[in-house]
């Protein structure tokens, strides 16, 4: 790519692409053009300049000026129809503009496979029957934080066993003691979603801040990749910054914020939706 430079191992946005995106964003740095573009984009078959002038409540000369600016950068297409000019959206903008925003914000760069700085004294192994009391106790400690889940009571062992994928239940041990757990749950019973699972990671109160979560989520994503799961997702309360950062370290990206998605103790809360796509993750070092 023209003008590619790097900082360490991270590629910077090429100069030519940056110049193109800057031109697009500069063109949209005018509220009337944004409204005009929206009007055209939501009108099947486009609109004439005369109709746009009437909708926006501006003079025809002003409307024509903004239409030309938007057409110059490729957002609009123009066609003469007798004495009128019909304006319609350039369909490529529907993907090109979001792509530009993602590129500038670094969302298209390869993301880490999983944390590398895993503490040596944390052992990860499959969950065993005798671990359930500790797993449920740690779940309760997460509930007590008020930011880990919308649950208000620890689910039964039977409920969790039915919910979690059998091959994707892991515990972390420190000195023979269960210090945390992670599990994946299917998002749907439909066959087309067989490779999509939801992440849960919980660390015992006395072991937080020691890298237990990093060790757990590393095992989670490595084994998910090996098993052919193509999408992992997680939902975190907006207050749970540690949980969001942990998932980002394992290649998850923030997809969006779901506002007022659920209520607990009479208070509505937002959640951050995170997603990890196997084809978007840097493969080296995945184990």
PyMOL commands that set and color helices and strands:
alter all, ss='L'
color gray80, all
select helices_A, chain A and resi 15-27+31-41+49-56+60-72+93-104+129-145+157-163+191-193+205-207+212-227+241-249+278-280
alter helices_A, ss='H'
color red, helices_A
select strands_A, chain A and resi 6-7+10-11+47-48+76-81+84-89+123-126+164-174+177-186+196-203+231-237+253-264+267-277
alter strands_A, ss='S'
color yellow, strands_A
deselect
rebuild
show_as cartoon
